[in-house]
Amino acid sequence: MLDQIKSNYLKSWKEAREAESRADVEIAMLEEQLQQWRDRKRDAVGLHAPQWIFELVEPIAKAIAEQLNVEYLLNSPNGSRKRLTIYFYTKQGTLPSSQQFKTLVIVPGNVEKAELFYETGEITKGPKYVGGSPSAKDGFNNEIAPLPNTLKEIIDIVLKDGVFDSAK
């Protein structure tokens, strides 16, 4: 009788393990399908999501350049802060480094909400990152403020140190 009880128990245990194994196979298949859907979603969003540099920053840079009758150049975002410098310069066909220019350093905020900041030129108050550290190099010691909502206010920031030599 004891042997029969043990045998029934072991049979039940074997059936439970087989059911668990079948469930694991089904779960693995569903996880694979879920990953495929996640990949499709990522690809779809990646293809259709607006690019903050080309659809948000560049139109602003272009509008400023047109208002000031100058050229502009966007550098690539760099560092963990994704700082992007816009150079405004007066001579066509030459690089800003070889002539007088103005800059506006843009730092993205929540780009899904079109949130942009700019470096004010001031140093942050409070604790500082050690010079030469990655955080210092990435501009985390630089104070930022929300980019104003009007073109005139942004132009005032660009021209805060005076107008271009050729515009005087």
Secondary structure, DSSP 8 states (H G I E B T S, - for coil): -HHHHHHHHHHHHHHHHHHHHHHHHHHHHHHHHHHHHHHHHHHHHHHHS--HIIIIIHHHHHHHHHHHT-EEEE---BTTTTBEEEEEESSTTS-GGGS-EEEEEEEE--GGGT-EEEEEEEE-SS----TTSHHHHTTTTEEEEE--SSHHHHHHHHTTT---GGG-
